[in-house]
């Protein structure tokens, strides 16, 4: 009888210990935990991992796991792009990522042009630099690139396409182009050169007896706000009573630079932009207050004005009531993050959206100009710029009369 009670007590103790182990496996030493904790609590491989293993073991042709894995990842991104109409998320395999990193690192030369976003028609040329390889070859704004070295580019990341157009100085690249987006594809062979593009450019124009300034900002790279502040001061030192800020073909860049450039002109504490992200939370960016006391301004935009450039244009339109002239902007409205993967590649993944100071998303619709002025690519004069100066002249006159 005593042995029966001892057995029962031992069983009860074992049961209690077992329950405690099951609920608290993290408190056990590693070796003991491996013995007592069932393998079922360890997460199993994903369905994609399982499918990859089944394909390797059973498919009637020998496969390379890396290629199958790449295709699987591209399929996932393709599903997200279609489901959420996301044109900006992409997968970079290890080779593509290396090319992308080298291109943005500035170690490559180029052909001397800026481009818009890549859509179903191709990659539109936004502007061509004077005396560049693209200029000498006869490319102009509005041409649409559909092939690079004979390979179609539709569906690729614009960053990778740009990286493939760039390359070592003295090497050739063949661009398949539809002139002004129409007709048959023509091949343009360009020899890459070192291209020096200033962040800003300035000039002065006399309109109705008034001295007006022109400042172009080409990118929102690191230090763009400092360069823009100096450019504004240069034209003011030359007597400019008002300024046209040209953001056409500016594809954007760094968010902090969008905030800093806006801070040059709008009152301290005004909202520049709001960001929202499911994973990174939301944040409101306010103007820090710059050293520039801005004169009357007009902002010039077109459909290739995107991302950080849209943020600046919207901030000036909202906070200062500065007129925006041109056409609707691109409507980027979202931002991406490059996230490394274990296979050496990376996901360039959309992780959040931008909202204007008024809480409006520009995604897919862009910023509406106050004064609509379409471009005329075949014209010898820049009619959009002429219209911007006319509007600015009126703004300066109104300021003088107030």
N, C-alpha and C positions, 0 to 999 in steps of 0.2 A: 504493500500500500504506500509506504514511504517512497519507494522508487517511482511509483506512478505520479505522485505529487511532484517529485523532483523533475520528472520528464515534462509534466504540464507547465511547471514554473519556467523551465528552460525554453519551452516552446513560446510562452507568452513573452519572455524577454527577447527572444529572437524576432518575434512579430513586431514588438515595439521598436527594436533596433532597425529592423527592415523598413518600417514606416518612416522612421527618422532619416535613414539613409536616402530613401526615395525622395523625401522632401527637401533634404539638405545635402546634396552630393558635393557642393562646393566646399564643405567643411572637412572632407576626407583628404588624407594624403593621396598623391597622384596614383601610387601603386595600388592602394586599397580601393580608390574610386574606380579604377579600371576593372577591378574584380567584381565589385558589388553593383555598379551602375550598368544597366542594360544598354546595349548599343542603340536601341531604338530611340533614345533621347538625343542622339547625335543627328543633326540635320542630314538628310539624304541629298544626293546630288540633284541638280535641277533637271527638268525634263530635257532641256537642250543638251546638257552634259550626257544624259542617258541616250538621247538620239544620236549624238556624235559617236558614242561607244558602239551602238548598234550598227551604224553605218560602217565604221571601221572594220567591224568583225564580220558583217554579213553582206555588204554590197558586192555585186558581181565584178566590179572593177576596183582596183586598189586606189585608195584616196589619200590625199595629204590632209591631215587633221587641221593644219593651220588654214588651208584654203576653205575647208568646210566651216571652220569656226568664223573666218572672216565673212563668209556668205551669210552665216546665221546672224551675226551682229548687224550687217548691212540690212538684212531683212527686218530686224527689230526697229532700226532707225527709219526704214522706209515706211513701216506701219505707223509710226508716230507722225511722220511728215504728212501722210495722207489723212490720218484720223483728225489731226489738229491743224491742218493746213499750215504746217511749219516748214518754211523754206530754208531754215538756217541751221538745223541740227544735221550733223554729219559724223561719219565714222572715218578716222584716219588709220589705215594699217601702218605697221612700223615704218615702211619705206615712205609712205605718203607723209607721215608725221615728221620724218627727218627732213624731207623736202620743204615742208611748210615752215619748220623751225629755222632752216637755213635762209629761206626767202625773207621772213620777217626780221631776221637778224641783220639784214642789210649787206650780206656778203655777196649778193648777186647784182649784176647790172640789169638794165631793162631796155624797153623800146620807146619809152617816153609818152605814156598816155595814162589817163585815169579811166576807170570803168565803173559802171553802175552795178546793180545786182544781177545775178544770173536768173533768167526766167525761162519759160517754155520756148522762147524764140532763140535765146542765146545770151551772150554777154555783150551788152551795149557799150560802145565807146562813149565816155562822158566828155572827155576833152583830150586834146593832143597838144603836146608841148612844141613850141617853135623850134625848128632846126633839129628835131629829134629823128631817130630812125622811122618812127611811125609817120611823122610829118613828111619826110622825104619820100616815103613809099606812097603817099597820097591818101592815108587814112584820115577820116574826119569824124567829128562828133556825130553820133547817130548811126554810124556803121555798127553792124552786129556780128560779133565773132561766134562762129558755130563749131570750128575745129581748131585744134592746136597740133601741128605736126601730123595731120591726117586723122587724128582721133577725135570723135565727137565729144563735146563737153557737156551736153545736156544732162542734167541730173547730178552733176558733180558739185563739190563745194567751190564757191567763187574763190576762196583762198587758195585752193589747190590749183585752180585754173590759172590764177595770177602767178603762182609759184612756177608753174610750167612755162609761162611766157617769159618770166625772168630767167636768167642763166648767166654763165661766165661771159665776160666781155670778149667780143670778137666772134662768138658763136652765132649761128643762124637759128631762127625759129620761123616756121611757116604757119601763117594764120589763114584759116578758111573763113572768108568774110562775105556776108551779104551787104552790099553797099546800101546804106540807109535802110537796112532791114528788108530789102526787096531783091527779087531776081535770083539768078543762079549764084552759087558759091564761087567766089574768086580767091585764088591763092595769092597771098602777099608774103614775100620772103624778106624778113628784116634781120639785120645784123645788130646784135645787142651792143649797147654802149653804157658807160657810166653816166647816169642821169642825176643831175643836181637840181632839185626842186625846192625853192624857198617856201617856207611855211606861209609867209605873207608877201604880198606885193602891193604897192601904193602908186597913186598918181593924183593929179589935180585937174579939175575941169572948170572952166568958166561958163556959167549958165545965167543969162539975164543979168549980167554984171555982178553976179555973186561967185565967190570962190568956194567950190564944193570939192570934197575929198572922196577918194575911192580907196577902199581897203579890201583886198581879197585874202581869205583864209582858206588854205587848201586841205588842212588835216587837223586832227585833234591829237597829235602825238605829244609826247612828253615835252613840256616847255612851250606849248602853243599859246597859252594864255599870256606869258611874258612877251612873246613875239608880237601878239596882237596888240597888247598895251603899247608897245614901242611904235608899232605902225600907226596907231591912232594918234599918238603924240607927234609923229613926223608930219602927218598931213595937217594937224592943227597948228604946228609951228610954221607951216607954209600959208597959214591964213584960212584954212578950211572952216566955213561956217556951218557945215553939215557933212555927214558921211554916209556914203553907200557902202554897206557891208555885204560883200559878195560871198555867198555860201554855195553857189552853184557847183555841182560835181564834187562837193565835199561829202565823202562817204562816212565821215565820223571818225571815231577813235576812242580815246580814253574818257570814261565817265568823269573822273576828277577834273579833267581839263574842260569838259563842258560846264561844270559848276564854276570853275575859276574864271573862264572867259565870260560867263554870264555875270559874275561878281564884279567885273570891270564896269558894268553899265547899269545894273539894276540896284535898287536900294538894299542896304544890308538887312537881312532877316526875311526878305521876300523868298518865297518858295521857288526854286529853280526846277526841280523835278522830283517825282516820287517813284520809288521802285517797289515792286511787290514780287515776292517769290514764295512758293510753297515750302521750300526747304531752307531758304535763307532769311525769311521774314520780310518785313517791309521797312523802308527807311525814307525819310523826307530830307532832301538836301536843300539847304537855304544859302542865299548869297552871303558871302563873307564881307563884302564891301571893299571895293578896289580904290585905286588912286586916280582913276580917270573920271573926270566930270564930263559926261558925254554931251555933245551938241545934238541937235536934231539928227535922227538916223532913219535910214530905210534899209530893210534887209531884203536881199535879192536871192531867190531860191529857184530850183527847178526839180524835176522828178528824180534827179540823182543826188539831191540833198537828203542825207540819211543819218539816222542814229544820233550821235552827239550833236551834229549840225542841226538836226530838227529840234533837239532840246534847247539849244541856244536861240534859235529863231522863235520858238514858242515862248521862251522866257521873256525875250524883248517885246514880243507882241502883247503878252499878257501884262507884264509889270510896267512897261514904259509906254504902251500904246504905239510902239514904233510900227509903221506900216510894213507889211510883208508884200513884196512884189514878185510876180513870176507865175509859176504853175504849182500845182499840188506837189508836195514833197513825196519821197519814196514811201514812207509809212513803215519804217522798220519796227519800232515800238517794242521790241524785245531785246534781251541781251543773253549772251552765251558764256559758257565756261568750258575751257579745255580740261578734261579729266583723264588722267593717265589710266591705262589698263595694264593688266599683268602680262599681256602678250607683247608689250612694247608699243602698241598703238594707243589711240586715245579717242574719246568721244568729245566732239565740239557740240555741246548740248545746250539747248535753250533752257535757261533756269529761272527766268523772270521776265517781267514786262515793265516798261516805262509809262508813267502818266505825267501829263503836263501839270502846271500849277493849279489848273482848274479841275484836275482829276480826270482828264480825258485821255484815253488811249489812242495813239496814232497808228497802231498796228493795222496794216492793210488799207488804210485810207489816207494817211499823211496829213500834213498841215495845210489848211486852206489859205491861200494868199488873200490879202485885203484888196489887192489890185491884180486882176488876172492879166498876164502878158505872156503869150505863147512865144516859144523860140522859133527862129527862122534860120535853120542850118545853112540854107543855100544863099542867104543874104550876105552882102559884104559888110554891112553895118551890124552892130550888136543892138538890135532894137529893144531887147529886154533891158539892157543897161541904159539906153536912152530914156526908156519909160521910168526907170528907177530914179534917174537924175531929175526928170520932170516932177515926179512926186516929191522928191527931196526938196526941190526948189520951192514947192508950195508949202512944205513943212517949215522951211526956214522963214519964208514970208509970214506965215502965221505966227511963228515965235517972235518975230520982230514987232508984229502988231499987237501982241498980248501984253 
